[in-house]
Amino acid sequence: MNTNTFAILAAATCATTALADVTYDAQTRYVRAEAFTSSGNPSDQISSMDFSTFDESINRTFDDINAYATQHSELNANGISASGSAFGSFGSAPGTAGIGHSYLEVAFTLSEATDFTLDFTASGNGGNYNLTLGAFSASGAFNTFSIYTPSGTLDAGSYAVILDFRRDPFEHNGQFEIEGEFNFDLAFVPAPSSAALLGFATLAATRRRR
């Protein structure tokens, strides 16, 4: 291997191994099924107990009312990713319904300014979402497809990302059943490390000597 090739590989390797300096401080993640019935408001929930991968689903029937929710989410040095679904339906009795709810809230701290990209999509025949990240927020009710792709720089400091995704038929009159899915990917893009910069400098110096 000649020196020029080695310098290119060294620079590329150092650049690709750079990770954002992020600390996860707190998390609340759960899937929840609840209902409004003629006899009360039963519910059931499965929650994440720590920062490890959360991969759960819940499917419950209360009387003749069905609701379910799913979530797969991961927290790592490269960012936060999550996907899931939710379903809600009306019961046969007036004023009764089931609601599916998938929820993610993560607090984290960045030790230095870090670029980020965010891809969030939500689709289905009705539902609600609320998404917050620093100064960025998006919320609403939709019946087809929504997509958000903000990007920018997060200064050093503490942040919270909140994703609240639910299917509530009470808020979508005329639809007996509502369901939908979401995908969320927050990627941290750290600046090149000093080792990476040294590799590129070596490459430049080598090329100048040729």
C-alpha atoms as a printed R data frame, in Angstrom:
    type eleno elety resid chain resno       x      y      z
1   ATOM     1    CA   MET     A     1   0.000  0.000  0.000
2   ATOM     2    CA   ASN     A     2   1.484  3.376 -0.932
3   ATOM     3    CA   THR     A     3   1.532  6.358  1.441
4   ATOM     4    CA   ASN     A     4  -1.131  8.228 -0.467
5   ATOM     5    CA   THR     A     5  -3.611  5.345 -0.188
6   ATOM     6    CA   PHE     A     6  -2.883  4.889  3.522
7   ATOM     7    CA   ALA     A     7  -3.534  8.565  4.235
8   ATOM     8    CA   ILE     A     8  -6.891  8.413  2.463
9   ATOM     9    CA   LEU     A     9  -7.942  5.338  4.438
10  ATOM    10    CA   ALA     A    10  -6.750  6.830  7.718
11  ATOM    11    CA   ALA     A    11  -8.705 10.018  7.147
12  ATOM    12    CA   ALA     A    12 -11.848  8.150  6.098
13  ATOM    13    CA   THR     A    13 -11.656  5.767  9.057
14  ATOM    14    CA   CYS     A    14 -11.229  8.541 11.600
15  ATOM    15    CA   ALA     A    15 -14.071 10.558 10.086
16  ATOM    16    CA   THR     A    16 -16.568  7.702 10.091
17  ATOM    17    CA   THR     A    17 -15.851  6.691 13.700
18  ATOM    18    CA   ALA     A    18 -16.554 10.159 15.114
19  ATOM    19    CA   LEU     A    19 -19.600 10.131 17.409
20  ATOM    20    CA   ALA     A    20 -21.666 12.896 18.953
21  ATOM    21    CA   ASP     A    21 -20.923 13.584 22.618
22  ATOM    22    CA   VAL     A    22 -24.451 12.992 23.925
23  ATOM    23    CA   THR     A    23 -25.623 11.938 27.375
24  ATOM    24    CA   TYR     A    24 -29.121 10.573 27.856
25  ATOM    25    CA   ASP     A    25 -30.508 11.922 31.119
26  ATOM    26    CA   ALA     A    26 -34.054 10.572 31.346
27  ATOM    27    CA   GLN     A    27 -36.607  8.687 29.283
28  ATOM    28    CA   THR     A    28 -40.307  7.847 29.288
29  ATOM    29    CA   ARG     A    29 -41.500  5.424 26.628
30  ATOM    30    CA   TYR     A    30 -44.691  3.406 26.615
31  ATOM    31    CA   VAL     A    31 -47.475  1.841 24.617
32  ATOM    32    CA   ARG     A    32 -50.957  2.205 26.040
33  ATOM    33    CA   ALA     A    33 -54.451  0.947 25.296
34  ATOM    34    CA   GLU     A    34 -57.404  2.591 27.018
35  ATOM    35    CA   ALA     A    35 -61.151  2.790 26.621
36  ATOM    36    CA   PHE     A    36 -64.177  4.823 27.530
37  ATOM    37    CA   THR     A    37 -66.902  2.327 28.340
38  ATOM    38    CA   SER     A    38 -70.337  2.543 29.904
39  ATOM    39    CA   SER     A    39 -68.874  1.250 33.185
40  ATOM    40    CA   GLY     A    40 -65.610  3.194 33.409
41  ATOM    41    CA   ASN     A    41 -62.267  3.964 31.818
42  ATOM    42    CA   PRO     A    42 -60.060  0.846 31.863
43  ATOM    43    CA   SER     A    43 -56.507  0.996 30.539
44  ATOM    44    CA   ASP     A    44 -53.328 -1.031 30.284
45  ATOM    45    CA   GLN     A    45 -49.781  0.130 29.621
46  ATOM    46    CA   ILE     A    46 -46.307 -1.308 28.997
47  ATOM    47    CA   SER     A    47 -43.402  1.023 29.833
48  ATOM    48    CA   SER     A    48 -39.671  1.049 29.203
49  ATOM    49    CA   MET     A    49 -37.674  0.533 32.394
50  ATOM    50    CA   ASP     A    50 -34.264  1.801 31.205
51  ATOM    51    CA   PHE     A    51 -32.336  3.217 28.231
52  ATOM    52    CA   SER     A    52 -32.071 -0.070 26.338
53  ATOM    53    CA   THR     A    53 -34.006 -0.849 23.163
54  ATOM    54    CA   PHE     A    54 -37.755 -0.682 23.734
55  ATOM    55    CA   ASP     A    55 -39.717 -3.092 21.547
56  ATOM    56    CA   GLU     A    56 -43.267 -3.656 22.743
57  ATOM    57    CA   SER     A    57 -46.842 -3.968 21.558
58  ATOM    58    CA   ILE     A    58 -50.133 -3.924 23.401
59  ATOM    59    CA   ASN     A    59 -53.516 -5.116 22.149
60  ATOM    60    CA   ARG     A    60 -56.526 -4.985 24.453
61  ATOM    61    CA   THR     A    61 -60.276 -5.473 24.120
62  ATOM    62    CA   PHE     A    62 -62.537 -3.789 26.662
63  ATOM    63    CA   ASP     A    63 -66.127 -5.038 26.314
64  ATOM    64    CA   ASP     A    64 -66.530 -4.807 22.505
65  ATOM    65    CA   ILE     A    65 -63.910 -2.069 22.128
66  ATOM    66    CA   ASN     A    66 -60.452 -2.721 20.712
67  ATOM    67    CA   ALA     A    67 -57.285 -0.610 20.949
68  ATOM    68    CA   TYR     A    68 -53.642 -1.340 20.301
69  ATOM    69    CA   ALA     A    69 -50.258  0.383 20.007
70  ATOM    70    CA   THR     A    70 -46.692 -0.608 19.131
71  ATOM    71    CA   GLN     A    71 -43.259  0.968 19.443
72  ATOM    72    CA   HIS     A    72 -39.670  0.067 18.600
73  ATOM    73    CA   SER     A    73 -37.194  2.723 19.753
74  ATOM    74    CA   GLU     A    74 -33.441  2.956 20.294
75  ATOM    75    CA   LEU     A    75 -31.154  5.535 21.921
76  ATOM    76    CA   ASN     A    76 -27.490  5.562 20.929
77  ATOM    77    CA   ALA     A    77 -24.541  7.846 20.231
78  ATOM    78    CA   ASN     A    78 -25.762  8.417 16.684
79  ATOM    79    CA   GLY     A    79 -29.225  9.618 17.696
80  ATOM    80    CA   ILE     A    80 -32.737  8.432 18.467
81  ATOM    81    CA   SER     A    81 -34.868  6.250 16.220
82  ATOM    82    CA   ALA     A    82 -38.426  5.067 16.702
83  ATOM    83    CA   SER     A    83 -41.250  3.488 14.751
84  ATOM    84    CA   GLY     A    84 -44.679  2.314 15.751
85  ATOM    85    CA   SER     A    85 -48.414  2.277 15.250
86  ATOM    86    CA   ALA     A    86 -51.671  2.920 17.041
87  ATOM    87    CA   PHE     A    87 -55.307  1.921 16.575
88  ATOM    88    CA   GLY     A    88 -58.600  3.079 18.101
89  ATOM    89    CA   SER     A    89 -62.252  2.263 17.491
90  ATOM    90    CA   PHE     A    90 -65.783  3.107 18.589
91  ATOM    91    CA   GLY     A    91 -67.808  0.673 20.659
92  ATOM    92    CA   SER     A    92 -71.382 -0.336 19.915
93  ATOM    93    CA   ALA     A    93 -72.787  1.777 22.752
94  ATOM    94    CA   PRO     A    94 -72.971  5.541 22.187
95  ATOM    95    CA   GLY     A    95 -70.042  7.455 23.646
96  ATOM    96    CA   THR     A    96 -67.742  4.437 23.980
97  ATOM    97    CA   ALA     A    97 -64.377  4.083 22.251
98  ATOM    98    CA   GLY     A    98 -60.878  2.660 22.511
99  ATOM    99    CA   ILE     A    99 -57.674  4.686 22.120
100 ATOM   100    CA   GLY     A   100 -54.194  3.442 21.176
101 ATOM   101    CA   HIS     A   101 -51.231  5.522 22.319
102 ATOM   102    CA   SER     A   102 -47.481  5.289 21.569
103 ATOM   103    CA   TYR     A   103 -45.358  7.786 23.506
104 ATOM   104    CA   LEU     A   104 -41.661  8.712 23.614
105 ATOM   105    CA   GLU     A   105 -39.966 11.409 25.689
106 ATOM   106    CA   VAL     A   106 -36.175 11.562 25.990
107 ATOM   107    CA   ALA     A   107 -34.042 14.183 27.760
108 ATOM   108    CA   PHE     A   108 -30.439 14.470 26.626
109 ATOM   109    CA   THR     A   109 -27.411 16.750 26.964
110 ATOM   110    CA   LEU     A   110 -24.931 17.715 24.239
111 ATOM   111    CA   SER     A   111 -21.473 18.762 25.421
112 ATOM   112    CA   GLU     A   112 -20.783 20.651 22.188
113 ATOM   113    CA   ALA     A   113 -22.674 22.144 19.262
114 ATOM   114    CA   THR     A   114 -23.921 19.319 17.038
115 ATOM   115    CA   ASP     A   115 -25.610 19.298 13.659
116 ATOM   116    CA   PHE     A   116 -28.750 17.215 13.369
117 ATOM   117    CA   THR     A   117 -31.203 15.891 10.825
118 ATOM   118    CA   LEU     A   118 -34.726 14.802 11.664
119 ATOM   119    CA   ASP     A   119 -37.018 12.645  9.555
120 ATOM   120    CA   PHE     A   120 -40.549 12.173 10.860
121 ATOM   121    CA   THR     A   121 -43.415 10.647  8.914
122 ATOM   122    CA   ALA     A   122 -46.917  9.772 10.036
123 ATOM   123    CA   SER     A   123 -49.585  8.076  7.964
124 ATOM   124    CA   GLY     A   124 -53.023  6.581  8.422
125 ATOM   125    CA   ASN     A   125 -56.728  7.233  8.170
126 ATOM   126    CA   GLY     A   126 -56.909  9.566 11.141
127 ATOM   127    CA   GLY     A   127 -55.102 10.416 14.335
128 ATOM   128    CA   ASN     A   128 -53.111 12.934 16.293
129 ATOM   129    CA   TYR     A   129 -49.443 13.650 16.820
130 ATOM   130    CA   ASN     A   130 -47.337 16.106 18.791
131 ATOM   131    CA   LEU     A   131 -43.602 16.343 18.106
132 ATOM   132    CA   THR     A   132 -41.186 18.667 19.914
133 ATOM   133    CA   LEU     A   133 -37.409 19.067 19.648
134 ATOM   134    CA   GLY     A   134 -35.842 22.201 21.089
135 ATOM   135    CA   ALA     A   135 -37.356 25.169 19.245
136 ATOM   136    CA   PHE     A   136 -38.972 22.907 16.621
137 ATOM   137    CA   SER     A   137 -42.486 21.604 17.110
138 ATOM   138    CA   ALA     A   138 -45.164 20.044 14.930
139 ATOM   139    CA   SER     A   139 -48.642 18.889 15.874
140 ATOM   140    CA   GLY     A   140 -52.033 18.277 14.423
141 ATOM   141    CA   ALA     A   141 -54.595 15.803 13.213
142 ATOM   142    CA   PHE     A   142 -54.271 14.145  9.849
143 ATOM   143    CA   ASN     A   143 -56.079 11.736  7.585
144 ATOM   144    CA   THR     A   144 -53.442 10.816  5.038
145 ATOM   145    CA   PHE     A   145 -49.712 11.481  5.287
146 ATOM   146    CA   SER     A   146 -47.470 13.995  7.062
147 ATOM   147    CA   ILE     A   147 -43.720 14.434  6.812
148 ATOM   148    CA   TYR     A   148 -41.231 16.744  8.516
149 ATOM   149    CA   THR     A   149 -37.512 16.932  7.727
150 ATOM   150    CA   PRO     A   150 -35.952 19.823  9.671
151 ATOM   151    CA   SER     A   151 -32.192 20.076 10.110
152 ATOM   152    CA   GLY     A   152 -29.803 22.492 11.749
153 ATOM   153    CA   THR     A   153 -27.455 22.847 14.684
154 ATOM   154    CA   LEU     A   154 -28.201 22.220 18.351
155 ATOM   155    CA   ASP     A   155 -25.979 24.283 20.653
156 ATOM   156    CA   ALA     A   156 -24.339 22.638 23.635
157 ATOM   157    CA   GLY     A   157 -26.961 22.210 26.359
158 ATOM   158    CA   SER     A   158 -29.932 20.166 27.503
159 ATOM   159    CA   TYR     A   159 -32.845 19.159 25.280
160 ATOM   160    CA   ALA     A   160 -35.943 17.015 25.282
161 ATOM   161    CA   VAL     A   161 -37.521 15.258 22.330
162 ATOM   162    CA   ILE     A   162 -41.190 14.369 22.735
163 ATOM   163    CA   LEU     A   163 -43.247 12.251 20.368
164 ATOM   164    CA   ASP     A   164 -46.888 11.719 21.323
165 ATOM   165    CA   PHE     A   165 -48.730  9.551 18.785
166 ATOM   166    CA   ARG     A   166 -52.306  8.400 19.378
167 ATOM   167    CA   ARG     A   167 -55.490  7.242 17.717
168 ATOM   168    CA   ASP     A   168 -58.605  8.746 19.275
169 ATOM   169    CA   PRO     A   169 -61.867  8.153 17.370
170 ATOM   170    CA   PHE     A   170 -63.634 10.847 19.407
171 ATOM   171    CA   GLU     A   171 -61.574 13.409 17.517
172 ATOM   172    CA   HIS     A   172 -62.416 11.925 14.111
173 ATOM   173    CA   ASN     A   173 -66.182 11.722 13.841
174 ATOM   174    CA   GLY     A   174 -67.531  9.437 11.151
175 ATOM   175    CA   GLN     A   175 -64.680  6.939 11.270
176 ATOM   176    CA   PHE     A   176 -65.527  3.767 13.167
177 ATOM   177    CA   GLU     A   177 -61.896  2.630 13.222
178 ATOM   178    CA   ILE     A   178 -58.741  4.722 12.899
179 ATOM   179    CA   GLU     A   179 -55.196  3.490 12.646
180 ATOM   180    CA   GLY     A   180 -51.811  4.755 11.579
181 ATOM   181    CA   GLU     A   181 -48.043  4.383 11.701
182 ATOM   182    CA   PHE     A   182 -45.071  6.626 12.357
183 ATOM   183    CA   ASN     A   183 -41.333  6.653 11.729
184 ATOM   184    CA   PHE     A   184 -38.934  8.927 13.579
185 ATOM   185    CA   ASP     A   185 -35.181  9.302 13.070
186 ATOM   186    CA   LEU     A   186 -33.139 11.973 14.841
187 ATOM   187    CA   ALA     A   187 -29.517 11.722 13.672
188 ATOM   188    CA   PHE     A   188 -26.633 13.575 15.282
189 ATOM   189    CA   VAL     A   189 -23.904 14.682 12.870
190 ATOM   190    CA   PRO     A   190 -20.773 15.479 14.910
191 ATOM   191    CA   ALA     A   191 -18.011 17.696 13.608
192 ATOM   192    CA   PRO     A   192 -14.926 15.803 12.373
193 ATOM   193    CA   SER     A   193 -12.721 14.776 15.280
194 ATOM   194    CA   SER     A   194  -9.206 16.102 15.714
195 ATOM   195    CA   ALA     A   195  -7.936 12.688 14.604
196 ATOM   196    CA   ALA     A   196  -9.940 12.974 11.402
197 ATOM   197    CA   LEU     A   197  -8.602 16.460 10.748
198 ATOM   198    CA   LEU     A   198  -5.067 15.158 11.302
199 ATOM   199    CA   GLY     A   199  -5.730 12.403  8.768
200 ATOM   200    CA   PHE     A   200  -6.899 14.867  6.150
201 ATOM   201    CA   ALA     A   201  -3.899 17.087  6.884
202 ATOM   202    CA   THR     A   202  -1.626 14.089  6.358
203 ATOM   203    CA   LEU     A   203  -3.340 13.399  3.060
204 ATOM   204    CA   ALA     A   204  -2.870 16.988  1.937
205 ATOM   205    CA   ALA     A   205   0.798 17.001  2.931
206 ATOM   206    CA   THR     A   206   1.412 13.712  1.143
207 ATOM   207    CA   ARG     A   207  -0.203 14.955 -2.044
208 ATOM   208    CA   ARG     A   208   1.888 18.150 -1.943
209 ATOM   209    CA   ARG     A   209   5.084 16.084 -1.796
210 ATOM   210    CA   ARG     A   210   4.189 14.126 -4.944
